[in-house]
Amino acid sequence: MPAAKERAQHIVLRPGSEPLKLKPGDPVSIGRSAKCALTIPSQRVSRHHAEITWEGSVPILRDLGSQNRSRVNGKPVSEHRLEDRDEISIGPYSCTYRKLEPGAQALELTDPDSNASTLPSMQDAISGIIDALSLRELLQSLAQHRKSGTLEVFDTESADGRIVLQEGEAVFAESGAKRGEAAIRSLLQREQGMFRFEAGGVPLDLSPNLEGVSLLRIVLDAQTLDDQRLTRRQRFGDLGDLGSL
């Protein structure tokens, strides 16, 4: 009996998560809703933003009439036949489609941006889940490495945020209606969501709202406040136990 013919593998490499394996014929929903196969927790993403369907063994990315459109390789699309290494952008989130032919090395399934442990190398673009790497640790590393670029933070429940850095110092920050240092402090309180940092210069149309403020100082102040809150909780917890005596 002849051996079964091996088929190509269809993979979506996702920042901060395991690769998503696609099965020909099975559609994949993409959007803000927790019911989507690929959930993107950002207010810039529609609840049902896009989907991947199939024409035979060819995956097709279809935008579902979203306000902010879906993009492939930087260009807005309504419908696109995916090809190997296409970069799909949904709101602030980017992932990569891979088609691996039979016999492809398992190493190719690894997305260099998918693990927060890549942070020390400070690549041009890093992404991840806030649960896996706190924003405090991330900002401290960006400051210490004197990086320039834009950090985006997004989740379903809170307003999306943005911090622009120049040589390790924040020059602009926003989170909902908050601006400047207040925005950074608000973002540092996030305990869930995702982030993406892309290295580069300060946008030409940006009006800085942070001057002479040390990013490291803000981060260390946030750490001090967290330590104080933890100490108070432990102290009051011990006092509360006296009531049971």
C-alpha positions as CSV (number, residue, x, y, z in Angstrom):
1,M,0.0,0.0,0.0
2,P,1.6,3.3,-1.0
3,A,2.4,5.8,1.7
4,A,0.1,8.7,2.1
5,K,1.3,11.8,0.4
6,E,2.5,14.5,2.7
7,R,0.8,17.8,2.5
8,A,2.0,21.4,3.1
9,Q,1.4,22.9,6.5
10,H,-0.3,26.2,6.9
11,I,0.7,28.2,9.9
12,V,0.1,31.6,11.4
13,L,2.9,32.8,13.6
14,R,1.5,35.0,16.4
15,P,3.4,37.3,18.7
16,G,3.3,36.0,22.3
17,S,1.5,32.8,21.5
18,E,2.0,29.4,20.0
19,P,1.8,29.1,16.2
20,L,-1.8,28.7,14.9
21,K,-2.2,25.8,12.6
22,L,-4.7,26.2,9.8
23,K,-6.6,23.2,8.3
24,P,-7.7,23.5,4.7
25,G,-11.4,23.8,4.6
26,D,-11.8,25.1,8.1
27,P,-12.5,28.8,8.4
28,V,-10.7,30.9,11.0
29,S,-12.4,33.9,12.5
30,I,-10.3,37.0,13.6
31,G,-11.5,39.8,15.8
32,R,-12.0,41.3,19.2
33,S,-14.6,38.8,20.3
34,A,-13.4,36.1,22.7
35,K,-15.3,33.7,20.4
36,C,-12.9,34.3,17.5
37,A,-10.2,31.7,16.8
38,L,-7.7,34.5,16.7
39,T,-8.7,37.0,19.4
40,I,-7.1,40.5,19.2
41,P,-7.8,42.5,22.4
42,S,-7.8,46.0,20.9
43,Q,-10.5,48.6,20.6
44,R,-9.2,49.3,17.1
45,V,-10.3,45.8,16.0
46,S,-13.9,45.0,15.2
47,R,-15.6,42.2,17.1
48,H,-15.6,40.2,13.9
49,H,-12.9,41.9,11.8
50,A,-11.8,39.3,9.3
51,E,-11.7,35.6,8.5
52,I,-9.5,33.1,6.7
53,T,-11.5,30.9,4.3
54,W,-10.3,28.5,1.6
55,E,-10.4,28.0,-2.1
56,G,-9.2,24.4,-2.3
57,S,-5.9,24.4,-0.5
58,V,-5.3,28.1,-0.8
59,P,-6.1,30.3,2.2
60,I,-8.0,33.6,1.6
61,L,-8.0,36.5,4.0
62,R,-11.3,38.4,3.8
63,D,-12.1,41.6,5.6
64,L,-15.6,41.6,7.1
65,G,-16.3,45.3,6.5
66,S,-14.2,46.5,9.5
67,Q,-13.8,50.2,10.1
68,N,-10.0,50.1,10.2
69,R,-9.6,47.5,7.4
70,S,-7.3,44.5,7.3
71,R,-3.8,44.8,5.7
72,V,-1.4,42.4,4.1
73,N,2.2,43.6,3.7
74,G,1.1,47.1,4.7
75,K,-1.7,47.4,2.1
76,P,-5.4,47.5,2.9
77,V,-7.3,44.5,1.4
78,S,-10.9,43.3,1.1
79,E,-9.8,39.9,-0.1
80,H,-6.3,38.4,-0.5
81,R,-4.9,35.0,-1.5
82,L,-2.3,34.4,1.1
83,E,1.2,33.5,0.1
84,D,4.1,32.3,2.2
85,R,5.6,35.0,4.5
86,D,2.7,37.4,4.0
87,E,2.4,39.7,7.0
88,I,-1.2,40.2,8.1
89,S,-2.0,43.3,10.1
90,I,-5.3,43.6,12.0
91,G,-5.4,46.9,13.9
92,P,-2.2,47.2,15.9
93,Y,-1.6,43.4,15.7
94,S,0.7,41.7,13.2
95,C,1.2,38.1,12.4
96,T,2.8,36.1,9.6
97,Y,1.4,33.4,7.4
98,R,3.7,30.5,6.6
99,K,3.2,27.7,4.1
100,L,5.7,24.9,5.0
101,E,6.2,22.3,2.3
102,P,6.7,18.7,3.3
103,G,10.1,18.2,4.9
104,A,10.5,21.8,6.0
105,Q,12.6,22.2,9.2
106,A,10.7,22.4,12.4
107,L,12.8,25.4,13.2
108,E,10.8,27.4,10.7
109,L,7.8,27.2,13.0
110,T,9.5,29.4,15.5
111,D,8.6,33.1,15.4
112,P,11.5,35.2,16.7
113,D,9.0,37.8,18.0
114,S,6.7,35.3,19.7
115,N,8.5,35.0,23.0
116,A,9.3,37.8,25.4
117,S,12.7,36.3,26.1
118,T,13.8,37.9,22.9
119,L,13.7,41.3,24.7
120,P,17.4,41.4,25.8
121,S,18.5,41.3,22.1
122,M,16.3,44.3,21.5
123,Q,15.3,43.5,17.9
124,D,13.7,46.1,15.6
125,A,10.3,44.8,16.5
126,I,9.1,42.8,19.5
127,S,5.6,41.8,20.5
128,G,4.2,39.8,23.4
129,I,1.6,39.3,26.1
130,I,1.6,41.6,29.1
131,D,1.0,38.6,31.4
132,A,4.4,37.2,30.2
133,L,6.3,40.4,30.5
134,S,5.2,43.3,32.6
135,L,5.3,46.7,31.0
136,R,7.5,47.9,33.9
137,E,10.2,45.4,32.9
138,L,9.7,46.2,29.2
139,L,10.1,50.0,29.7
140,Q,13.0,49.5,32.0
141,S,14.8,47.5,29.3
142,L,14.0,50.0,26.6
143,A,15.3,52.8,28.7
144,Q,18.5,51.0,29.7
145,H,19.2,50.1,26.0
146,R,18.5,53.7,25.0
147,K,16.0,52.5,22.3
148,S,14.1,54.8,20.0
149,G,10.7,53.8,18.7
150,T,7.0,53.4,19.5
151,L,5.5,51.1,22.1
152,E,1.8,50.2,21.6
153,V,-0.3,48.7,24.3
154,F,-3.8,47.3,23.7
155,D,-6.5,45.2,25.4
156,T,-10.2,44.8,25.2
157,E,-11.3,46.4,28.5
158,S,-9.0,49.5,28.5
159,A,-8.1,52.2,26.0
160,D,-5.2,51.5,23.7
161,G,-2.0,53.3,24.6
162,R,1.1,54.5,23.0
163,I,4.6,55.6,24.2
164,V,7.1,57.1,21.9
165,L,10.8,56.9,23.0
166,Q,13.9,58.7,21.8
167,E,17.2,57.2,23.0
168,G,15.6,55.6,26.0
169,E,13.5,58.6,27.1
170,A,9.8,59.0,26.6
171,V,8.9,62.0,24.5
172,F,5.2,61.3,24.1
173,A,2.6,59.2,25.8
174,E,-1.2,58.7,25.5
175,S,-3.8,56.4,27.0
176,G,-7.4,57.2,26.3
177,A,-7.8,60.8,27.4
178,K,-4.6,60.8,29.5
179,R,-1.4,62.3,28.2
180,G,2.2,62.6,29.2
181,E,3.4,61.1,32.6
182,A,-0.2,60.4,33.7
183,A,-0.6,58.2,30.6
184,I,2.6,56.2,31.4
185,R,1.5,55.7,35.0
186,S,-1.9,54.5,33.8
187,L,-0.4,52.0,31.3
188,L,2.0,50.6,34.0
189,Q,-1.1,49.5,35.9
190,R,-2.2,47.2,33.1
191,E,-2.1,43.5,34.1
192,Q,-3.4,42.0,30.8
193,G,-3.4,42.7,27.1
194,M,-0.6,42.8,24.5
195,F,2.2,45.1,23.4
196,R,4.2,45.8,20.3
197,F,7.4,47.8,20.1
198,E,8.8,48.9,16.8
199,A,12.1,50.6,16.6
200,G,12.4,53.9,14.7
201,G,12.6,57.6,14.9
202,V,10.0,60.0,16.4
203,P,7.2,60.6,13.9
204,L,7.5,64.0,12.2
205,D,4.0,65.0,13.0
206,L,4.3,64.2,16.7
207,S,4.0,67.0,19.3
208,P,6.0,65.9,22.3
209,N,4.2,66.1,25.6
210,L,7.0,64.8,27.9
211,E,10.1,66.9,28.4
212,G,12.8,66.5,31.1
213,V,11.0,63.5,32.6
214,S,13.1,60.4,33.4
215,L,11.3,57.3,32.1
216,L,13.4,55.2,34.6
217,R,12.2,57.4,37.4
218,I,8.6,56.9,36.5
219,V,9.1,53.1,36.3
220,L,10.9,52.9,39.6
221,D,8.3,55.1,41.3
222,A,5.6,52.7,40.1
223,Q,7.6,49.8,41.5
224,T,7.9,51.6,44.9
225,L,4.1,52.2,45.0
226,D,3.4,48.6,44.2
227,D,5.8,47.5,47.0
228,Q,4.0,49.8,49.4
229,R,0.6,48.5,48.5
230,L,1.8,44.9,48.9
231,T,3.3,45.8,52.4
232,R,0.0,47.4,53.4
233,R,-2.0,44.4,52.2
234,Q,0.2,42.0,54.2
235,R,0.1,44.2,57.3
236,F,-3.7,44.6,57.3
237,G,-4.1,40.9,56.4
238,D,-2.2,40.0,59.6
239,L,-4.3,42.4,61.7
240,G,-7.4,41.0,60.2
241,D,-6.4,37.5,61.4
242,L,-6.7,38.8,65.0
243,G,-10.5,38.9,64.7
244,S,-10.6,35.2,64.6
245,L,-8.8,34.7,67.9
